[in-house]
Amino acid sequence: MRNERFTQFAIIRDSSPEILTDKLNLKMYELRHKSPSVEINGDQALIRYTEEIAEPECLEDEYRAKGIRLTCGDCPFFEPARKADGTIDARAKWGECPHAHLGRTSATSPMCEVIFEMLNNKEVRICLAD
């Protein structure tokens, strides 16, 4: 995710101090989450605030922006470590994956871009367990 921050300004003018105060308070409340600061000069107020824009750089970022956080453990290609008798080793947090570097990954690692592409193209699905 690429984050950009830049400064913006808002100017409020009114000849009446009471109306200027009301307008200023209203604007400051509107900008309260954007770190506003005020300079007052006679019958005008200059408000300086910060805008932040987050632009997704990949499919994972787009899914995260929607509140979807997927890990390798959620992936249909992830094969958890197994004991000698063939049962899943619940102690191990790693597993095998054909898309992982050197074929091995942690179950808690973020899911790779390959799977996000497949999800987007409807080649794979992730279902809730019963």
N, C-alpha and C positions, 0 to 999 in steps of 0.2 A: 504494500500500500504506500503510495506516495502522498505525503502530507505537505501542503503549502500553507504558509501563514503570510498575511499581508495586512498593512494598516489601512483603515478606511476612516473617513471623517463625516460628521453630520454637523450642520450649522443650524442653530435655532435663533430666531430674532423675534423680538416683540418690544414695543415701547413701554408696555405695562410690566413692572417687575413681578406682579402676582401672576399674570398670564405666562410670562417667560419662565417663572419657577414651575408652574403646573406643566407646561410643555416639556421643560427640561427633565422633571421628575418622571414624566410618562416615557420619554425617550430613554432615559437611564434604566428604567425598569425593563423596557423592551430589549435593551442591549446588555442586560445584567450578566449574561454568560459569555460575553465577548471582551472582558477586561476593559470597560470604558474608563476614560479619564476626561476631565472637563477643564477648560480654560474660559473664564468669563471676562468679557471686555465690554463694558457699558451695557448696551441693550442687546447683545448677542452672546451666545454660548457656543463654543467649539468643542465638540465631543470627538475624541480620538478612540477608536476601538480596533480590535483585531479579528479579522475573518480567517477561518480555517477551512480548507477544502481537502478532503481525502479522496484521492482518485485510485481505483483499483488498477493494479499492474498485471494481474493474472486472474485466472478463474477462481483460484482459492480465495483471493481478496474479495471477489464479487460474492462468493458464498458467505464469507465471514461478515461482510457488510449486511447480509440478510439474517445474520445470527446463526448461521450453520457452521459449526466447527467440527470437521471430520478428522479422524486420526487413522493411522494405518490399521489399528485394531478393528475399525469399522469396515475396512475394505474387503471385498469378496475374494481378492487374491492373497490376502494375508493368511499364512499358515502358521499357527502358534507352535511353539516348541513342544515336543512330545517326550514322554518318558520312554524307557526301554520297553515297557509293556504296551506302548501305543496310545496311552491316554494323554490328554493335554496336561502339561506341566504348569500348574497355576502359579508356581513361584517365579517362573521365567517371564520377563516382560518383553522379550524379543521373539521374533519369528522370521519365517522365510517369505520372500516376495520376489517374483520375477522382475519387478520394476525397480527394486531397490538397488542401490550401489552395493556391489559385492553380494547381492542376493539376500541380504539380511537387514532387518530394520526393527526398531522399537515399536511396540504396540501403541505407545503414546505420542509418536512422532506425527506431525501434520501429514495428511494424505498428499500424495504426489500429484503433480500437474497432469500426468498421464490419466489417472483415474478421474480427475475433474473433467477432462476432455471427454472421456467415455461417458460420464454421467450427463454431461451437456448434450452429447449426441445420442443419448438413450441407448447406449450399447450395454450398460450395466445399470443395476438398480440396487439401492440399499434399502432393506426392509427392517422393520422392527421385529425383535424376537418375540415369540409367543409367551 
